Amino acid sequence: MKTLIFSLYICLMATVTVLVSSCKKDGDTTKPVITLIEPAEDDVLKIGGTVHFEMELEDDVALQSYKVNIHHNFDGHGHEKSDEETETVPFEYDNDKWDTDIAGKKNASIHHHEISIPENATPGDYHFMVYCTDAAGNEANVVVNVELSHEDNHDHDHDHEGEDDHDE
């Protein structure tokens, strides 16, 4: 009797394993692809200006949303006073909702200048992060190192027509 119960238990576990593994193979497990064009690694972003943000997104089935996060990447901190009259603060940006304008599309082109860097942002090294999720919940991300500065050292030529494009 114990052998019969044990054999039934093994058969049941084998069946469950086969069913679970076959479901995973049939579902979308491929992460979306993010091609961040700007800002690029080591770009200098002007304090008091806007960020030129451009990227391409693609997925084998369907995109769902994307999110942008910018945060300081200071190696340490000090308590020095700024030479300027206004005290600076580390810049933080986190769009608090995922942009879902891309939902259901396989490809999307994003281009805008909607991220503003305040005049009192602390100069220094920052991370610019983009997250993208597809309709199945797979998530990809990219991170580039950027610098915030009062000097504009970033020259770029690009077409400003079609700001905030979302292509299919």
N, C-alpha and C positions, 0 to 999 in steps of 0.2 A: 504494500500500500504506500509506504514511504517512497519507494522508487517511482511509482506511478505519479504521485504528487510532485516529486522532484522533476520528473520528465515533463509534466505539464507546465511547471513553472519555467523550465528552460525554454520550451517551445513558445510560451507566452512572451518571455523576454526577447527571444530572437525575433518574433513577429513585430513587437513594439520597436525594436532597434531598426528593422528593415523599413517600417513605415516612417519613422522619424527621419532616417537618413534619406529616404526617397523624397520626402517633402522638402528637405533642405536643397536637394539637387534641382528640384523643379522651380524653386523660388529664385528671386533676384538677389544675388549675393555680391554683385559687382558694385564697388563704390563709384560715385560720380568722379569725373575728371575736372580739376580746376586749373586753368591756365591764367595766372595772374600776370597781366601785362604791366600795369602801373598801380601802385608804386612798385618799383623794382628793388632788389637787394641793394642796400646802402644808399638809397635815394635820400636827399635832403628835402624835408618838407618845411615850408615857411610858416613860422609862427605868425598868426594873424591872417593867414591865407586859407585857401581851401585845398583839399586833397584831390588830385586827378586820379580817379579810381576807374580802372578798366580791366575787364577779365572776360574770359570765355568759359562757359560751363557746358559739359556734355555728359550724357548718361546713355547706357544701352537700352533702357526701357523708358523711364520718365523721371525728370527732375521734380523736386518738391519745393525747396526753399534754400536761401543762403543767408548768412549772418556775418557781420564784420565786427571785429574787436581790435582796439588799439590800446596798448598799455605800456607803461614805462618799463625799461629794461636796465635800470641803474644797478651797477655792481655793488654799490653801497650807498650810504646817505651821509650827509653832513648837515651842519646847522649854521652854515654861513649865510649871511644876509646878502641879498641881491644888491648889485650896484644901482639897479633901477629903483624908481620911487614905488612901483607896484611890486608887491611880493609875488613870486611865481608859485604855481601849483602844478604838480605832475598832471599831464593830460591823460584823461581816460575817455575812451569812446566805446560804447557797446550798444549797437542798435538793439533795443529791447524787444523787438519782434522780428521774426524771420520774414524776409521779403519773399512773399509767395507768388509774385507776378510770373514766376517761371514755372509754376506747377503744371505738370502734364506735358511739358515740352521736353524734347530730347536734347536740344541745344539752346543756349541763350547767350547773347552778347550784352554785357553790362558796361555802361560808360556814363559817369556823372561826376559832378563836383559838389556834392551835397554835404560832405564832411568838412566842417569848419574847425580850424584850430584857433582857440582863443588867444588874445594878445598876451595874457598872463601865464601861458603854458611854459613849463620849465623846459629849457633847452636840454637836449641830450638824446640818448639812445632809447628807442622804442621798438616794440614788436607790432607789426601789422598782420593780423590774422584773418583768414577767410575760412568759413565753414560752409559746406554744401551737403544737403541731405537729399537723397532720391526718394521716390514714392514708396519704396520698400523699407525705408528707414536706414539705409546704408549711408554713412557719413564719411566725408573726406575733409581734410583741411590743409592749408598751406600757411607758412609763416615766413615773412621777410623782415629783416632788420632795417629800420629807417632811423634817420636822425631828425629831430626838430631843431630848427635854428632860426635866428632872426635874419640871417642872410639867405637870399634865394639863389642856391647853387644848382637848381634843377632846370635845365633847358629841355623843352620838348615841343615838338610840332605835332599837332593832331587836329583833326577835324572836330569842331564843337557842334556840328549839326547832328541831330538825332541823339541829343543828350538823353541818357537813361533809356537806351535801346534795349528791347527784349525781343530777340528773334526766335523763331521756331526752328 
